[in-house]
Amino acid sequence: MSTLTEVASGYQTRHTLPLRVELVRQLKRRRTLVMGAVLGLLPFVLVIAFAIGGDPSGRNGQITLMDTATASGANFAAVNLFVSAGFLLVIPVALFCGDTVASEASWSSLRYLLAAPVPRARLLWSKLAVALGLSLAAMILLPVVALAVGTAAYGWGPLQIPTGGALDTGTATQRLALTVAYIFVSQLVTAGLAFWLSTKTDAPLGAVGGAVGLTIVGNVLDAVTALGHWRDFLPAHWQFAWADAVQPHPEWSGMIQGTAISITYALVLFALAFRGFSRKDIVS
């Protein structure tokens, strides 16, 4: 009896399900390794594509960011972000945030975690923090590998601006870091959707697919110009506002509006996830 009393008196919720334990668990999962490999291989695929297709510059009357891809490593990294931000980078966010709770339910291990006992809020905070950390790591991995591969293939140099001018390497590196940070913030809506759905279903694919599907719907609605100013309330409308940061004279208004919209939607979705999970009957 005294032993049980000592254990109970020493129980502290902050010691349950430590972040390092959850992080190691998620890092060892096959889907994490596969996603990391896909993002790490993309720059190599693009280098091969440009080698086969030739120099992309000067093919159209109007110069775009894609046309400057082979100008320097910095340009190549910017192009990788441009081609990935709309869809590819959505996948790891939806996967890491949508699979995290639902997978435990599908394995019938969720109730055992809560019986440890791990408080429900503590469990969600641990899983959400790790999921967001892995999502950010995925977004950092792509431009870092792209910068290294692009520098090896095209040389280290300034970031050439399609509209004219260039950013020196130091400024370009800072702007690309800011771009990654903004893309991460803009994807918080997808993270919120995936995490909320993960607390509502026992099917991980349903949570991941639902988040990706709703993100695609948002992109489609943003393409409907008939909606007019209503599109300003869609997170997808601001997903490429980071392009204003890689200009000789950056414009911040679009990024500020996009950040405000994304954080607002994300906070609501995260709050719904915590509220719903706190009242949910855990049977799996």
Disulfide bonds with the S-S distance in Angstrom:
none
